[in-house]
Amino acid sequence: MLQSGGFNCDIEGGEEKAQRCQKQLPQLLKGSDVGAASAKPNYSVKNIEPVVVGTDVQARVFTLAPDEFIPWHRHSESTDHYFVLSGTLSITTRDPNDELMLETGGRYKITAGTSHLIANRAKSDCVFLLVQGVGKYDFIKSAD
């Protein structure tokens, strides 16, 4: 087990594989455009802190500054579980169409295949825990 920079990476097969894993994890958590399915979303937010990253589950603490958002997207296999730690989080979904504002202590579940937009429409930072799984993680951009 390699533990570094706030994330864990279970690797069997030696130090070389562990070092490759350590270099690849930040790319999985932030990244470039997606198009179809990808592990590299095309957005930037104030902070993303990995808590657990595995092959079929991950947990990350996000900080969204005012007016920041995670664009419309969906996941083919994994379910998103949102837990608001501080501030107010705006979640909009399609099919089912839903829009809600979650305050500190609020939680919400978005099942696989549901397009959603996550935003901070408040005047102060929003911090939330996102647990994703069980299933392969992907980020499929949806039309605005």
C-alpha positions in Angstrom: 0.0 0.0 0.0 1.4 3.4 -1.0 0.1 6.3 1.0 1.0 9.8 -0.2 -0.5 13.2 -0.6 -3.9 12.4 1.0 -4.7 9.3 -1.1 -4.1 5.5 -0.9 -3.1 3.3 -3.7 -3.2 -0.5 -3.2 -0.7 -2.0 -5.7 0.8 -5.5 -5.8 3.9 -5.9 -7.9 6.5 -3.6 -6.4 7.6 -0.1 -6.1 7.6 0.7 -9.8 3.9 0.0 -10.1 3.2 1.9 -7.0 5.1 5.0 -8.4 3.1 4.8 -11.6 -0.1 4.6 -9.6 0.9 7.7 -7.6 1.5 9.6 -10.8 -1.7 8.6 -12.4 -4.1 9.3 -9.5 -4.1 13.1 -9.9 -4.9 12.7 -13.6 -8.0 10.6 -12.7 -9.3 13.2 -10.3 -8.8 16.3 -12.5 -8.3 16.4 -16.2 -9.1 17.2 -19.7 -12.2 17.0 -21.9 -14.3 13.9 -22.1 -16.6 13.6 -25.0 -17.8 10.0 -24.6 -16.8 8.1 -21.4 -13.6 9.1 -19.6 -12.1 9.2 -16.1 -10.9 12.8 -16.9 -13.6 15.4 -16.5 -13.3 18.8 -18.1 -13.9 21.2 -15.3 -11.9 23.0 -12.6 -13.0 23.7 -9.1 -11.4 25.3 -6.0 -10.2 22.0 -4.5 -10.6 18.2 -4.8 -9.2 16.1 -2.0 -9.1 12.4 -2.6 -10.1 10.3 0.4 -10.3 6.8 -1.1 -9.7 5.8 -4.7 -10.3 2.3 -5.8 -11.3 0.4 -9.0 -15.0 0.5 -8.2 -15.5 3.1 -5.5 -14.0 6.5 -4.7 -14.6 9.2 -2.1 -13.5 12.8 -2.6 -14.0 16.1 -0.7 -14.9 18.9 -3.1 -14.7 22.6 -2.4 -16.7 24.8 -4.9 -16.1 28.5 -4.7 -19.1 30.8 -5.4 -20.4 30.3 -9.0 -18.3 27.3 -9.6 -20.0 24.2 -11.1 -19.5 20.7 -12.4 -21.1 20.6 -15.8 -23.9 18.3 -17.0 -22.7 14.7 -17.0 -23.7 11.2 -16.1 -22.0 7.9 -15.1 -22.7 4.6 -16.8 -22.2 2.4 -13.7 -21.6 4.3 -10.5 -24.1 6.0 -8.2 -23.2 9.4 -6.7 -23.8 10.0 -3.0 -23.5 13.7 -2.0 -23.0 14.8 1.7 -22.8 18.6 2.3 -20.2 19.4 4.9 -20.6 23.2 4.8 -22.4 25.8 2.7 -25.1 25.2 0.1 -25.0 22.8 -2.8 -27.3 23.1 -5.8 -28.1 19.8 -7.6 -30.1 19.7 -10.8 -31.0 16.4 -12.5 -32.7 15.2 -15.7 -35.0 12.2 -16.0 -36.1 12.6 -13.3 -36.2 16.4 -13.5 -35.3 17.7 -10.1 -33.6 20.8 -8.7 -32.7 21.2 -5.0 -30.5 23.2 -2.7 -28.8 21.1 0.0 -27.7 22.8 3.2 -25.0 21.6 5.6 -25.9 18.1 6.7 -28.0 17.4 3.6 -27.5 14.4 1.5 -28.7 13.2 -2.0 -28.3 10.2 -4.2 -28.0 10.2 -8.0 -28.3 6.8 -9.6 -26.2 5.7 -12.6 -27.4 7.0 -16.0 -29.0 10.2 -14.5 -27.6 13.4 -16.0 -26.8 16.0 -13.4 -25.3 19.5 -12.8 -23.6 20.4 -9.5 -23.2 24.0 -8.6 -22.4 26.5 -5.8 -24.9 29.4 -6.3 -24.2 30.8 -2.9 -21.9 33.7 -1.9 -19.5 31.5 0.1 -17.6 28.2 -0.5 -19.5 24.9 -0.5 -17.7 21.8 0.8 -19.2 18.3 0.1 -18.2 14.7 0.3 -18.9 12.7 -2.9 -18.9 8.9 -2.6 -19.1 7.2 -6.0 -19.7 3.5 -6.6 -20.1 0.7 -6.8 -19.0 0.3 -10.4 -16.4 1.6 -12.9 -16.0 5.4 -12.7 -16.6 7.4 -15.9 -17.6 10.9 -16.7 -19.9 11.2 -19.7 -20.6 14.8 -20.7 -24.3 15.6 -21.3 -25.7 18.3 -23.4 -26.3 21.6 -21.6 
